[in-house]
Amino acid sequence: MFIQETATKYVNLYTETEYSLLSSPNRLQSLIEKAKEYGYSALAITDLDNMYGALKFYMLCQEKGIKPIIGINVTVVSSKNFYNSLLLYAKDNQGYQSLLKIATMAKKSKKGIDLETISDYANHCLVIIPSDENEIIKLYREGSLEEAKAMIHQYQKLFPDLYLGIDLQTIDMKNRIEELLSYSASIGLQTVAINKTSYLDNDDFEAYKMLKCIGLSLNDYPYTEKEMNQSFLSPMKAVDLFRKYPKLIAETINIANKCNVVLEFGNYKMPVYSDGIENTGDYLQELAMIGLNKRLKGKKLDHEKYRERLLYELDVIIKMGFSDYFIIVYDFVKYAKKAGILVGPGRGSAPSSLVAYSLGITDIDPLEYDLLFERFLNPDRISMPDIDMDFPDNRRDEVIAYVGRKYGNEKVAHISTFGTFGVRLAIRDIARVMNMSDLYLNEILKYTGNRFDSMAEIVKNNPLFQKMIRENEKVQYLVSLVYKLEGLPRHISTHAAGIIISDVDLVNYTPLQEGINGLSQTQYEATDLEKIGLVKIDFLGIRNLTIIDEVISKTGEEIKANTIPLDDKETYQMIASGDTDGLFQLESGGMRKTLMMLKTSEFNDIVNAIALFRPGPKDMIPSFVRRKFGQEKIEYLHPDLKDILKSTYGIIVYQEQIIQIAQKFAGYTAGQADILRRAITKKTADVLVAERERFVEKATKLGHSVAISNEVYDYIVKFANYGFNKSHSVAYALVAYQMGYLKCHYYKHFMAVLMSNTIGNIRLIKSYIKNCNRRNIKVFLPSVNYSRDDFVATEEGIYYSFLGIMNLGALTLASLLEERDKNGFYQSYDEFISRTKDILNKRVVESMIYAGALDCFQIPRKQMVLEYDTSLELANYGAILKGKLSEHVFKEEEYSFEEISRLEREYLGFNLKYDIFMKYPNIKEKYKTLSISDLIVGQKQKVLFVIERIKVIKTKKNEEMAFLEINDDMDTIDAVLFPKVYQEYSTKLNYGVIYIGEGKVDIRDNKKQLILENIYVVK
């Protein structure tokens, strides 16, 4: 794209954006919209030492008809350790490739980059020396002209297309510009006008300063006068600024015309399997055939039907060029299984592929569950197959490391993602810079809550907050800055699962930086990488797989997750009873109710429940249940729909059913039907009209009337948004069932592992302990002789984890366990102190005492605390006082029950043993109260409880009310005190006190909730 001088009179060549993290509030979208408004024909991006936003910038410019100039502002270190700024621009695609490498070095180099290194990679690049940020200008100002000249000659040798950028906003440049231009001309140095842009408008300057303060941990940013003039100038203003130097302005157009990067999108850069296979298509077919034969061996299935499906899938995969992709996934899955790493049964639409099943990538037979290959890979629509793999979260990194070794770390990388300023984070950061007190900060945060996503919504819906803003200038200032900062990138982090595998070194496609675990990380985000055709595979670390893996390991039996029988009656009885604590996808109150209503008795019940229990389709659950049990008539719009909808009682539950209806009723191919499904899901008016015409035309060709064709079309449109991916539902259900089976048959091991994987989440731990109580399985306090860093299942019950004790850190615990494993159980308190005196300090020992970990010594907790110093003295002088250990006498005096209870709650996080209900075992009978589990919705009832959590909020009327979490020793429920009730009882609310509460039970978020009207303290 060649720019005529008449098209625009100036091109901005020095632009920082929001991707100069914590240095610029310049949003790309707003910047480019403003550039279009100003009439810019071209625009450059020059973020500091990175290209995070380069691809987004390029695409946004293309959308607006603006020529994108890809650049970077690189920090260069000189021999005198002076840090120079150097602006580099890609003149063509080779120059763009050079910038990718330079941006990678800029991020990976810990010492900075020198000129010579940059010049090695700066082929096809244009270079500008910014006049105010370079050592050359510093030497010139100081009068060291010969030294400055020598340095310029060095630059000119290294960079053939070199400019000096003249920035008139630099204060001392205005007075010396003639002199500088003359000097530049005398040494043959080209010059051009630049105006550093760090923010869009002058009213963004405060946001610019705030970002600098946040990034540099300052309370006041010492800005220069120049920084006050770094807004985005219109061409007219820029021309006026440089009106005495029109050649400098004209040169911006010349530079824009020299820069012509043309990027291609949409062509996939498929990774290549690296084991020297000549024809990967043939190899894939061989592997799949062998795998299918193994899967079918000994099974009474239609083998020919399976082979036909496999050959069809293979033909599509090979023709679309995805053979290497499948073999790569097969290879790392094979490695994982060989290394004893559990692999998930599947995720997303991948279980719809028989090839994936045959290769062992998934463990779900797509024909058994009527899953459609086209839902995974559509031959009528060019798109990448998307195979996401699940591994235990404690072993996922092993598989990624293998892939790095196999294909080379230069071809494998993690993906970057950006943490952005949310409202609350922005408020906290700004408040810290403003030295705002915590009290004041919390008063502001109180209004944010979780109901609204933006500051605008928060202000709009909070009249009291509006009043606070009007009356307080500091709050006004803070809120004004939150508006400016929310949504901006704040820091870079690593994508939770995504890994890129490339056919060539990744630096040819994306700039990189240091990642985690020895791999690089892309500077481009996942959406950018997809645009340029790089292939992402998600390696997900799944806690539920860790639980399954660890439970199987703890049993000591030869159990394989993928061979667990799917017809176990006891497991279904447990699930149907609502005992689903700890089961993936099945824990919520609403889901329990659904499973109970369905009287879950087979695997498909779980599959259907997972698909139905979502916003939208869950409204159909009552009808679905009635139809299942013959309590509601099942009707089909047309006989063609009966076989398709029979398994879901005439209701469209799955996306696959929409595809099947379009195939059978209207003659679509599976690929065409999937395109129809995608189109009608968007529900745009013109698309719906066009698809209706196509659907009716195709259906009438098969002999259906126009009226019934329209009815069927309306029916599938109605359910298009509700339909769930059946393969995903089957995969989720399989993991849930496997966990259910292990819970049912290896209960103590399952619960111990489950609680080990939720350490730190007291609310969940307590609910799991109550589940144990209902089964009469004892969960013991941590024990110095039996506990470890995880929960331990024994014949007697389950011992609480050491990691649940306050002040007992992982390193200290490792040393403690090493000592016990080496020298055996501790026989007495004095022996324990003697053996651990070099491991545990007094604070840790006291924490263990208060948490009950030393109760095995049968000494009152108070006495162990009081006698610690004596026991330590005996331990230190054991050789001199030999025999005195046996003479150490402890008194019987103990803390009060209330004090033991308080300390246990403080150091363990809750009361496991010394719960206040333990002191009054018959209290429920005495006061004739209901158990929380027996509360009936819609009725006013009386319940006995203690408070676990109190959260006080203010209503829109500035009245205080409270949300409580209460329990009665067995169950927990949320309770609400509305303002009038809270005002009456607020002074009586406390922890460790038994109350009788009266109120009405209702349902909120599919859970029971008690609306308290009266509260009485039990004396």
JOHUMO-V215849 format. One record per backbone hydrogen bond with DSSP energy under -1.0 kcal/mol. NH is the residue of the N-H (numbers start at 1). CO is the residue of the C=O. E is the energy in kcal/mol with one decimal. If there is no record, write none. Layout:
nh=NH co=CO e=E
nh=NH co=CO e=E
This chain:
nh=7 co=4 e=-1.3
nh=8 co=4 e=-1.0
nh=16 co=197 e=-3.2
nh=18 co=26 e=-2.4
nh=20 co=17 e=-2.5
nh=21 co=19 e=-1.5
nh=23 co=20 e=-2.0
nh=27 co=25 e=-1.2
nh=31 co=27 e=-2.9
nh=32 co=28 e=-2.6
nh=33 co=29 e=-2.1
nh=34 co=30 e=-2.5
nh=35 co=31 e=-2.3
nh=36 co=32 e=-2.2
nh=37 co=33 e=-2.2
nh=38 co=34 e=-2.5
nh=40 co=35 e=-2.6
nh=43 co=67 e=-2.2
nh=44 co=12 e=-1.8
nh=45 co=69 e=-1.9
nh=46 co=15 e=-3.1
nh=49 co=73 e=-2.9
nh=54 co=51 e=-1.3
nh=57 co=53 e=-2.8
nh=58 co=54 e=-2.4
nh=59 co=55 e=-2.4
nh=60 co=56 e=-2.7
nh=61 co=57 e=-2.5
nh=62 co=58 e=-2.1
nh=63 co=59 e=-2.1
nh=64 co=60 e=-1.5
nh=65 co=62 e=-1.1
nh=66 co=61 e=-2.9
nh=67 co=41 e=-3.2
nh=69 co=43 e=-2.6
nh=71 co=45 e=-1.2
nh=72 co=88 e=-2.0
nh=73 co=47 e=-2.5
nh=74 co=86 e=-3.0
nh=76 co=84 e=-3.3
nh=77 co=113 e=-2.6
nh=78 co=82 e=-2.1
nh=81 co=78 e=-2.0
nh=84 co=76 e=-3.4
nh=85 co=133 e=-2.6
nh=86 co=74 e=-1.9
nh=87 co=128 e=-2.7
nh=88 co=72 e=-2.5
nh=89 co=126 e=-2.5
nh=90 co=70 e=-2.5
nh=91 co=124 e=-2.6
nh=96 co=92 e=-2.1
nh=97 co=93 e=-2.2
nh=98 co=94 e=-2.0
nh=99 co=95 e=-2.3
nh=100 co=96 e=-2.1
nh=101 co=97 e=-1.5
nh=102 co=98 e=-2.4
nh=103 co=99 e=-3.3
nh=104 co=100 e=-1.5
nh=105 co=101 e=-2.3
nh=106 co=102 e=-2.8
nh=107 co=103 e=-1.5
nh=108 co=104 e=-2.2
nh=109 co=105 e=-2.8
nh=118 co=114 e=-1.9
nh=119 co=115 e=-2.7
nh=120 co=116 e=-1.5
nh=121 co=118 e=-1.3
nh=125 co=122 e=-1.4
nh=126 co=89 e=-2.4
nh=127 co=161 e=-2.5
nh=128 co=87 e=-2.8
nh=129 co=163 e=-2.8
nh=131 co=165 e=-1.6
nh=133 co=130 e=-1.0
nh=138 co=134 e=-1.5
nh=139 co=135 e=-2.5
nh=140 co=136 e=-2.3
nh=141 co=137 e=-2.8
nh=142 co=138 e=-1.8
nh=143 co=140 e=-1.2
nh=144 co=139 e=-2.4
nh=145 co=143 e=-1.9
nh=148 co=144 e=-2.3
nh=149 co=145 e=-2.9
nh=150 co=146 e=-2.5
nh=151 co=147 e=-2.0
nh=152 co=148 e=-2.3
nh=153 co=149 e=-2.4
nh=154 co=150 e=-1.8
nh=155 co=151 e=-2.2
nh=156 co=152 e=-2.8
nh=157 co=153 e=-2.1
nh=158 co=154 e=-1.7
nh=159 co=155 e=-3.0
nh=163 co=127 e=-2.2
nh=164 co=190 e=-2.7
nh=165 co=129 e=-3.0
nh=166 co=192 e=-3.2
nh=170 co=167 e=-1.5
nh=173 co=170 e=-1.5
nh=180 co=176 e=-2.4
nh=181 co=177 e=-2.9
nh=182 co=178 e=-2.5
nh=183 co=179 e=-2.4
nh=184 co=180 e=-2.5
nh=185 co=181 e=-2.4
nh=186 co=182 e=-2.0
nh=188 co=185 e=-1.2
nh=189 co=184 e=-3.0
nh=192 co=164 e=-2.0
nh=193 co=248 e=-1.9
nh=194 co=166 e=-2.4
nh=197 co=14 e=-2.6
nh=198 co=230 e=-2.9
nh=199 co=230 e=-1.7
nh=204 co=201 e=-2.1
nh=205 co=202 e=-1.7
nh=208 co=204 e=-2.2
nh=209 co=205 e=-2.6
nh=210 co=206 e=-2.4
nh=211 co=207 e=-2.5
nh=212 co=208 e=-2.0
nh=213 co=209 e=-2.4
nh=214 co=210 e=-2.7
nh=215 co=211 e=-2.8
nh=216 co=212 e=-2.4
nh=218 co=213 e=-2.4
nh=223 co=221 e=-2.1
nh=229 co=226 e=-2.3
nh=232 co=200 e=-1.7
nh=238 co=234 e=-2.5
nh=239 co=235 e=-2.7
nh=240 co=236 e=-2.1
nh=241 co=237 e=-2.5
nh=242 co=238 e=-2.1
nh=243 co=240 e=-1.3
nh=245 co=242 e=-2.4
nh=248 co=245 e=-1.2
nh=249 co=245 e=-1.1
nh=250 co=246 e=-2.7
nh=251 co=247 e=-1.9
nh=252 co=249 e=-1.3
nh=254 co=250 e=-1.6
nh=255 co=251 e=-2.4
nh=256 co=252 e=-2.0
nh=257 co=253 e=-2.1
nh=258 co=254 e=-1.2
nh=259 co=255 e=-1.1
nh=260 co=91 e=-3.1
nh=266 co=531 e=-1.9
nh=269 co=533 e=-3.1
nh=270 co=268 e=-1.0
nh=283 co=279 e=-2.0
nh=284 co=280 e=-2.6
nh=285 co=281 e=-2.2
nh=286 co=282 e=-2.4
nh=287 co=283 e=-2.6
nh=288 co=284 e=-2.7
nh=289 co=285 e=-2.4
nh=290 co=286 e=-2.2
nh=291 co=287 e=-2.5
nh=292 co=288 e=-2.7
nh=293 co=289 e=-2.3
nh=294 co=290 e=-1.7
nh=295 co=291 e=-2.1
nh=296 co=292 e=-2.5
nh=297 co=293 e=-1.2
nh=299 co=296 e=-2.6
nh=301 co=299 e=-1.8
nh=303 co=301 e=-1.6
nh=306 co=302 e=-1.7
nh=307 co=303 e=-2.3
nh=308 co=304 e=-2.5
nh=309 co=305 e=-2.0
nh=310 co=306 e=-2.5
nh=311 co=307 e=-2.6
nh=312 co=308 e=-2.1
nh=313 co=309 e=-2.5
nh=314 co=310 e=-2.8
nh=315 co=311 e=-2.3
nh=316 co=312 e=-2.0
nh=317 co=313 e=-2.9
nh=318 co=314 e=-2.8
nh=319 co=315 e=-2.2
nh=320 co=316 e=-2.1
nh=321 co=318 e=-1.1
nh=322 co=317 e=-2.6
nh=326 co=322 e=-2.0
nh=327 co=323 e=-2.2
nh=328 co=324 e=-2.7
nh=329 co=325 e=-2.1
nh=330 co=326 e=-2.8
nh=331 co=327 e=-2.6
nh=332 co=328 e=-2.1
nh=333 co=329 e=-2.2
nh=334 co=330 e=-2.5
nh=335 co=331 e=-2.2
nh=336 co=332 e=-2.2
nh=337 co=333 e=-2.5
nh=338 co=334 e=-2.3
nh=339 co=335 e=-2.1
nh=340 co=337 e=-1.3
nh=341 co=336 e=-3.1
nh=344 co=390 e=-2.7
nh=350 co=347 e=-1.3
nh=352 co=349 e=-2.1
nh=353 co=350 e=-2.2
nh=357 co=353 e=-1.6
nh=358 co=354 e=-2.8
nh=359 co=355 e=-2.2
nh=361 co=356 e=-2.0
nh=362 co=356 e=-1.4
nh=363 co=345 e=-2.6
nh=369 co=365 e=-1.3
nh=371 co=366 e=-3.3
nh=375 co=372 e=-1.2
nh=376 co=373 e=-1.9
nh=377 co=373 e=-2.8
nh=381 co=378 e=-1.7
nh=389 co=538 e=-3.0
nh=391 co=540 e=-2.8
nh=395 co=392 e=-2.1
nh=396 co=392 e=-1.2
nh=400 co=396 e=-1.7
nh=401 co=397 e=-2.4
nh=402 co=398 e=-1.7
nh=403 co=399 e=-2.1
nh=404 co=400 e=-2.3
nh=405 co=401 e=-2.3
nh=406 co=402 e=-2.8
nh=407 co=403 e=-2.4
nh=408 co=404 e=-1.6
nh=411 co=408 e=-2.3
nh=413 co=500 e=-1.9
nh=414 co=520 e=-2.6
nh=417 co=493 e=-2.2
nh=419 co=491 e=-2.6
nh=421 co=488 e=-2.3
nh=426 co=422 e=-2.6
nh=427 co=423 e=-2.5
nh=428 co=424 e=-2.4
nh=429 co=425 e=-2.7
nh=430 co=426 e=-2.7
nh=431 co=427 e=-2.8
nh=432 co=428 e=-2.1
nh=433 co=429 e=-1.9
nh=434 co=430 e=-2.2
nh=435 co=432 e=-1.2
nh=436 co=431 e=-2.8
nh=441 co=437 e=-2.7
nh=442 co=438 e=-2.9
nh=443 co=439 e=-1.4
nh=444 co=440 e=-1.6
nh=445 co=441 e=-2.8
nh=446 co=442 e=-1.6
nh=447 co=444 e=-1.6
nh=448 co=445 e=-1.5
nh=449 co=445 e=-1.1
nh=458 co=454 e=-2.1
nh=459 co=455 e=-2.7
nh=460 co=456 e=-2.4
nh=461 co=457 e=-2.0
nh=462 co=459 e=-1.3
nh=466 co=462 e=-2.3
nh=467 co=463 e=-2.1
nh=468 co=464 e=-2.1
nh=469 co=465 e=-2.4
nh=470 co=466 e=-2.4
nh=471 co=467 e=-2.0
nh=476 co=472 e=-2.2
nh=477 co=473 e=-2.6
nh=478 co=474 e=-2.6
nh=479 co=475 e=-2.9
nh=480 co=476 e=-2.4
nh=481 co=477 e=-1.7
nh=482 co=478 e=-2.1
nh=483 co=479 e=-2.1
nh=485 co=481 e=-2.2
nh=486 co=482 e=-2.9
nh=487 co=421 e=-3.1
nh=488 co=485 e=-2.5
nh=490 co=419 e=-3.8
nh=491 co=419 e=-1.7
nh=493 co=417 e=-3.4
nh=495 co=415 e=-3.6
nh=499 co=537 e=-2.1
nh=500 co=413 e=-3.0
nh=501 co=535 e=-1.4
nh=502 co=411 e=-2.3
nh=506 co=410 e=-2.8
nh=508 co=505 e=-2.0
nh=509 co=506 e=-2.7
nh=510 co=506 e=-2.4
nh=513 co=521 e=-1.9
nh=515 co=519 e=-1.1
nh=519 co=516 e=-1.7
nh=521 co=513 e=-2.6
nh=522 co=414 e=-2.5
nh=523 co=511 e=-3.2
nh=529 co=525 e=-2.4
nh=530 co=526 e=-2.3
nh=531 co=527 e=-1.5
nh=532 co=528 e=-1.6
nh=533 co=530 e=-1.3
nh=534 co=529 e=-2.4
nh=537 co=499 e=-2.7
nh=539 co=497 e=-2.5
nh=540 co=389 e=-3.4
nh=542 co=391 e=-3.4
nh=546 co=542 e=-1.6
nh=547 co=543 e=-2.3
nh=548 co=544 e=-2.3
nh=549 co=545 e=-2.8
nh=550 co=546 e=-2.7
nh=551 co=547 e=-2.7
nh=552 co=548 e=-2.3
nh=553 co=549 e=-2.0
nh=554 co=550 e=-2.4
nh=555 co=551 e=-1.8
nh=559 co=557 e=-1.7
nh=563 co=560 e=-1.9
nh=564 co=561 e=-1.2
nh=572 co=568 e=-1.7
nh=573 co=569 e=-2.5
nh=574 co=570 e=-2.2
nh=575 co=571 e=-2.3
nh=576 co=572 e=-3.0
nh=577 co=573 e=-1.3
nh=578 co=575 e=-1.6
nh=579 co=574 e=-1.7
nh=580 co=578 e=-1.9
nh=583 co=580 e=-2.3
nh=586 co=583 e=-1.9
nh=592 co=588 e=-2.5
nh=593 co=589 e=-2.2
nh=594 co=590 e=-2.1
nh=595 co=591 e=-2.7
nh=596 co=592 e=-2.3
nh=597 co=593 e=-2.7
nh=598 co=594 e=-2.3
nh=600 co=595 e=-1.9
nh=605 co=602 e=-1.1
nh=607 co=603 e=-1.9
nh=608 co=604 e=-2.8
nh=609 co=605 e=-2.3
nh=610 co=606 e=-2.3
nh=611 co=607 e=-1.7
nh=612 co=608 e=-2.5
nh=613 co=609 e=-2.6
nh=614 co=612 e=-2.5
nh=617 co=615 e=-1.1
nh=618 co=614 e=-2.3
nh=619 co=616 e=-1.5
nh=620 co=617 e=-2.3
nh=621 co=618 e=-1.1
nh=624 co=620 e=-2.7
nh=625 co=621 e=-2.8
nh=626 co=622 e=-2.4
nh=627 co=623 e=-2.4
nh=628 co=624 e=-2.0
nh=629 co=625 e=-1.8
nh=630 co=627 e=-1.4
nh=631 co=626 e=-3.3
nh=641 co=638 e=-2.1
nh=642 co=639 e=-1.3
nh=645 co=641 e=-2.4
nh=646 co=642 e=-1.5
nh=648 co=645 e=-1.0
nh=649 co=646 e=-1.5
nh=650 co=645 e=-2.7
nh=651 co=648 e=-1.5
nh=655 co=724 e=-2.4
nh=659 co=655 e=-1.8
nh=660 co=656 e=-2.4
nh=661 co=657 e=-2.3
nh=662 co=658 e=-2.2
nh=663 co=659 e=-2.0
nh=664 co=660 e=-2.9
nh=665 co=661 e=-2.9
nh=666 co=662 e=-1.0
nh=667 co=663 e=-1.2
nh=668 co=662 e=-1.9
nh=673 co=669 e=-2.7
nh=674 co=670 e=-1.8
nh=675 co=671 e=-1.7
nh=676 co=672 e=-2.2
nh=677 co=673 e=-2.5
nh=678 co=674 e=-2.3
nh=679 co=675 e=-2.3
nh=680 co=676 e=-2.7
nh=681 co=677 e=-1.4
nh=688 co=684 e=-2.6
nh=689 co=685 e=-2.1
nh=690 co=686 e=-2.2
nh=691 co=687 e=-2.9
nh=692 co=688 e=-2.0
nh=693 co=689 e=-2.2
nh=694 co=690 e=-2.0
nh=695 co=691 e=-2.8
nh=696 co=692 e=-3.0
nh=697 co=693 e=-2.2
nh=698 co=694 e=-2.3
nh=699 co=695 e=-2.6
nh=700 co=696 e=-2.6
nh=701 co=697 e=-1.3
nh=703 co=700 e=-1.6
nh=704 co=699 e=-1.8
nh=709 co=705 e=-2.1
nh=710 co=706 e=-2.2
nh=711 co=707 e=-2.0
nh=712 co=708 e=-2.5
nh=713 co=709 e=-2.2
nh=714 co=710 e=-2.7
nh=715 co=711 e=-2.0
nh=716 co=712 e=-2.2
nh=717 co=713 e=-2.2
nh=718 co=714 e=-2.2
nh=719 co=715 e=-1.3
nh=723 co=719 e=-2.1
nh=724 co=653 e=-2.3
nh=729 co=725 e=-2.0
nh=730 co=726 e=-2.8
nh=731 co=727 e=-2.2
nh=732 co=728 e=-2.6
nh=733 co=729 e=-2.6
nh=734 co=730 e=-2.2
nh=735 co=731 e=-1.8
nh=736 co=732 e=-2.4
nh=737 co=733 e=-2.8
nh=738 co=734 e=-2.5
nh=739 co=735 e=-2.1
nh=740 co=736 e=-2.2
nh=741 co=737 e=-3.0
nh=742 co=738 e=-2.1
nh=743 co=739 e=-2.4
nh=744 co=740 e=-2.6
nh=745 co=741 e=-2.3
nh=746 co=742 e=-2.3
nh=750 co=746 e=-2.8
nh=751 co=747 e=-2.9
nh=752 co=748 e=-2.4
nh=753 co=749 e=-2.4
nh=754 co=750 e=-2.9
nh=755 co=751 e=-2.6
nh=756 co=752 e=-1.9
nh=757 co=753 e=-1.6
nh=758 co=755 e=-1.3
nh=761 co=758 e=-2.4
nh=762 co=760 e=-1.0
nh=765 co=761 e=-2.6
nh=766 co=762 e=-2.8
nh=767 co=763 e=-1.7
nh=768 co=764 e=-2.4
nh=769 co=765 e=-2.5
nh=770 co=766 e=-2.2
nh=771 co=767 e=-1.5
nh=772 co=768 e=-2.0
nh=773 co=769 e=-2.6
nh=774 co=770 e=-2.1
nh=776 co=773 e=-1.8
nh=777 co=772 e=-2.8
nh=780 co=798 e=-3.0
nh=784 co=853 e=-2.5
nh=787 co=783 e=-2.4
nh=792 co=799 e=-1.8
nh=794 co=797 e=-3.6
nh=798 co=778 e=-2.6
nh=799 co=792 e=-3.0
nh=800 co=780 e=-1.8
nh=802 co=788 e=-3.0
nh=804 co=801 e=-1.3
nh=805 co=802 e=-2.2
nh=806 co=907 e=-2.5
nh=808 co=805 e=-1.5
nh=809 co=807 e=-1.0
nh=813 co=809 e=-2.5
nh=814 co=810 e=-2.3
nh=815 co=811 e=-1.8
nh=816 co=812 e=-2.2
nh=817 co=813 e=-2.8
nh=818 co=814 e=-2.2
nh=819 co=815 e=-2.1
nh=820 co=816 e=-2.2
nh=821 co=817 e=-2.9
nh=822 co=818 e=-1.7
nh=823 co=819 e=-2.4
nh=824 co=820 e=-2.2
nh=832 co=828 e=-2.2
nh=833 co=829 e=-2.5
nh=834 co=830 e=-2.6
nh=835 co=831 e=-2.6
nh=836 co=832 e=-1.6
nh=839 co=836 e=-2.1
nh=840 co=836 e=-3.1
nh=845 co=841 e=-2.2
nh=846 co=842 e=-2.7
nh=847 co=843 e=-2.0
nh=848 co=844 e=-2.3
nh=849 co=845 e=-2.2
nh=850 co=846 e=-2.9
nh=851 co=847 e=-1.8
nh=852 co=849 e=-1.5
nh=853 co=848 e=-2.4
nh=855 co=852 e=-1.4
nh=857 co=854 e=-1.7
nh=858 co=855 e=-2.3
nh=864 co=860 e=-1.9
nh=865 co=861 e=-1.9
nh=866 co=862 e=-2.4
nh=867 co=863 e=-2.6
nh=871 co=867 e=-2.6
nh=872 co=868 e=-2.6
nh=873 co=869 e=-2.3
nh=874 co=870 e=-2.5
nh=875 co=871 e=-2.0
nh=876 co=872 e=-2.6
nh=877 co=873 e=-2.1
nh=881 co=877 e=-2.9
nh=884 co=881 e=-2.8
nh=887 co=884 e=-1.1
nh=888 co=885 e=-1.3
nh=900 co=896 e=-2.7
nh=901 co=897 e=-2.7
nh=902 co=898 e=-2.4
nh=903 co=899 e=-2.7
nh=904 co=900 e=-2.7
nh=905 co=901 e=-2.3
nh=906 co=902 e=-2.1
nh=907 co=903 e=-2.5
nh=908 co=904 e=-2.1
nh=909 co=905 e=-1.3
nh=915 co=913 e=-1.6
nh=918 co=915 e=-1.7
nh=923 co=920 e=-1.5
nh=926 co=922 e=-1.9
nh=927 co=923 e=-2.1
nh=929 co=924 e=-1.5
nh=930 co=942 e=-2.4
nh=934 co=931 e=-1.4
nh=935 co=932 e=-1.4
nh=938 co=1001 e=-3.4
nh=939 co=936 e=-1.5
nh=941 co=999 e=-3.0
nh=943 co=997 e=-2.4
nh=945 co=995 e=-2.6
nh=946 co=967 e=-2.2
nh=948 co=965 e=-3.5
nh=949 co=965 e=-1.4
nh=951 co=963 e=-2.5
nh=953 co=961 e=-2.3
nh=955 co=959 e=-2.9
nh=958 co=955 e=-2.0
nh=961 co=953 e=-2.3
nh=962 co=977 e=-2.2
nh=963 co=951 e=-2.9
nh=964 co=975 e=-3.1
nh=965 co=949 e=-2.2
nh=966 co=973 e=-2.6
nh=967 co=946 e=-2.0
nh=968 co=971 e=-1.8
nh=973 co=966 e=-2.4
nh=975 co=964 e=-2.9
nh=976 co=1010 e=-2.6
nh=977 co=962 e=-2.9
nh=982 co=978 e=-3.0
nh=983 co=979 e=-2.7
nh=984 co=980 e=-1.2
nh=985 co=981 e=-1.9
nh=986 co=982 e=-2.2
nh=988 co=985 e=-1.8
nh=995 co=945 e=-3.2
nh=996 co=1016 e=-2.7
nh=997 co=943 e=-3.0
nh=998 co=1014 e=-2.6
nh=999 co=941 e=-2.2
nh=1000 co=1011 e=-1.5
nh=1001 co=939 e=-1.4
nh=1002 co=1009 e=-2.7
nh=1004 co=1007 e=-2.9
nh=1007 co=1004 e=-1.4
nh=1009 co=1002 e=-2.5
nh=1010 co=974 e=-2.7
nh=1011 co=1000 e=-3.1
nh=1012 co=976 e=-1.8
nh=1012 co=1010 e=-1.0
nh=1013 co=998 e=-3.5
nh=1014 co=998 e=-1.7
nh=1016 co=996 e=-2.5
nh=1018 co=994 e=-2.8
